[in-house]
């Protein structure tokens, strides 16, 4: 999405605007809870989704992401809590955040505030960063490990 389209989106969405981001490969209940908590902090929620190239650079593992960027964007965009979805190709969505200028940035509890350069960016215009509680035991990587162990067990039987 170009800067003009992002500016139009920024103007159209009700404020306060909340932003969150992630890969969202193998969407699970932990993702949904995080996005619902994010939406509760404002009137609009924009979710940035790492492009396939960006997701691969994060080192999630071989063959990741399993679900391509368009499908991941479609799935996340179908959630009732989500107002809009934008793909980004950078490792971090700093340019996207700067263009949207949300009042709130949200990440899950597996992140620490001091590790997020996005937090400093938002603080520059008076925005705030919120870390929502992590839902234990839920992750795309854990799901993949479980699937792999099931396949190994089936092969041994």
Secondary structure in CASP SS format (residue, H / E / C, confidence):
PFRMAT SS
TARGET T0000
AUTHOR 0000-0000-0000
METHOD secondary structure of the structure
MODEL  1
X C 1.00
X C 1.00
X H 1.00
X H 1.00
X H 1.00
X H 1.00
X H 1.00
X H 1.00
X H 1.00
X H 1.00
X H 1.00
X H 1.00
X C 1.00
X C 1.00
X C 1.00
X C 1.00
X E 1.00
X E 1.00
X E 1.00
X E 1.00
X E 1.00
X E 1.00
X C 1.00
X C 1.00
X C 1.00
X C 1.00
X C 1.00
X C 1.00
X H 1.00
X H 1.00
X H 1.00
X H 1.00
X H 1.00
X H 1.00
X H 1.00
X H 1.00
X H 1.00
X H 1.00
X H 1.00
X C 1.00
X C 1.00
X C 1.00
X C 1.00
X E 1.00
X E 1.00
X E 1.00
X E 1.00
X E 1.00
X E 1.00
X E 1.00
X C 1.00
X H 1.00
X H 1.00
X H 1.00
X H 1.00
X H 1.00
X H 1.00
X C 1.00
X C 1.00
X C 1.00
X C 1.00
X C 1.00
X C 1.00
X C 1.00
X C 1.00
X C 1.00
X C 1.00
X C 1.00
X H 1.00
X H 1.00
X H 1.00
X H 1.00
X H 1.00
X H 1.00
X H 1.00
X H 1.00
X H 1.00
X C 1.00
X C 1.00
X C 1.00
X C 1.00
X C 1.00
X C 1.00
X E 1.00
X E 1.00
X E 1.00
X E 1.00
X E 1.00
X C 1.00
X C 1.00
X C 1.00
X C 1.00
X C 1.00
X H 1.00
X H 1.00
X H 1.00
X H 1.00
X H 1.00
X H 1.00
X H 1.00
X C 1.00
X C 1.00
X C 1.00
X E 1.00
X E 1.00
X E 1.00
X E 1.00
X E 1.00
X C 1.00
X C 1.00
X C 1.00
X C 1.00
X H 1.00
X H 1.00
X H 1.00
X C 1.00
X H 1.00
X H 1.00
X H 1.00
X H 1.00
X H 1.00
X H 1.00
X H 1.00
X C 1.00
X C 1.00
X C 1.00
X C 1.00
X E 1.00
X E 1.00
X E 1.00
X E 1.00
X E 1.00
X C 1.00
X C 1.00
X C 1.00
X C 1.00
X C 1.00
X C 1.00
X C 1.00
X H 1.00
X H 1.00
X H 1.00
X H 1.00
X H 1.00
X H 1.00
X H 1.00
X H 1.00
X H 1.00
X H 1.00
X H 1.00
X H 1.00
X H 1.00
X H 1.00
X H 1.00
X H 1.00
X H 1.00
X C 1.00
END
